[in-house]
Amino acid sequence: MIKKCLFPAAGYGTRFLPATKAMPKEMLPVVNKPLIQYGVEEALDAGLSEISIVTGRGKRALEDHFDISYELENQIKGTDKEKYLVGIRRLLNECSFSYTRQTEMKGLGHAILTGRPLIGDEPFAVVLADDLCVNPEGDGVLTQMVKLYNQFRCSIVAIQEVDPQETNKYGVIAGDMIRDDIFRVTNMVEKPSPEDAPSNLAIIGRYILTPDIFDIIANTEPGKGGEIQITDALLHQARNGCVIAYKFKGQRFDCGGAEGYIDATNFCFENYYKTGKAY
Ligand code: UTP
């Protein structure tokens, strides 16, 4: 059973400057909740209650968010404002939170390796909180992926079809189709130009990884952009037939940039906030 979920959250968030100059990108609110809270809720809904967060300098607000604020609790105790804290209290009651710091930003692969002492030798999920994933009609994306892991017992990456002109923003896979929404990955390339892309199936910010990934990352040389790329480490597993790509059900918003962030805000306002499901 998978219990742990790792949130790499040490990046600089340069696409959202100046908002992210002194505030973690993961704390940007989508309507009334920070991005990271949506991610932790998705993890808990999938049964993953051991939350590990890789932070960096200037990210203390993340730890404070997942803690009790006694003054605030006292202030609103017994008032109708208590309803605003129902969701976050549930997370504090049902999840454990642990943190480690990535001192040098050497890429997503390196951030995941930094989380190794918190994860140990067991399969785990990875959530990039700036990819907000929703599926109001059914299971959350991580819940869907955990079910798939229980079937295949190997690393799983969530994918979606993207505009072929946009492959240079993603890790892109090639694979053998097992079902119309499931592929066994045969190749993957980090941020290929459209002419070099093996497909338009792009990896988004949800993964389930088997723990052998740590040794593989440790032996992975810096790749595209001089960073240690998780895509390169996953390719190693894929060559042994051990990576499944899954076209998830639901919607994903890239909240690391303004356009996706605004779309997510509009979606959450209509579907959660206005319908009273936002806390
Ligand atoms: P991104 O490239 O989307 O994040 O990395 P970024 O660097 O924060 O954003 P931009 O591109 O400058 O705007 C994907 C995820 O990996 C984490 C980021 O926090 C983000 O969640 N990450 C990336 C790390 O934790 N450490 C790194 O060294 C790099």
Boltz pocket constraint, residues with backbone or C-beta under 6 A from the ligand:
constraints:
  - pocket:
      binder: B
      contacts: [[A, 8], [A, 9], [A, 10], [A, 11], [A, 12], [A, 13], [A, 14], [A, 15], [A, 16], [A, 25], [A, 54], [A, 102], [A, 104], [A, 105], [A, 106], [A, 107], [A, 108], [A, 110], [A, 111], [A, 127], [A, 128], [A, 129], [A, 130], [A, 256]]
      max_distance: 6.0
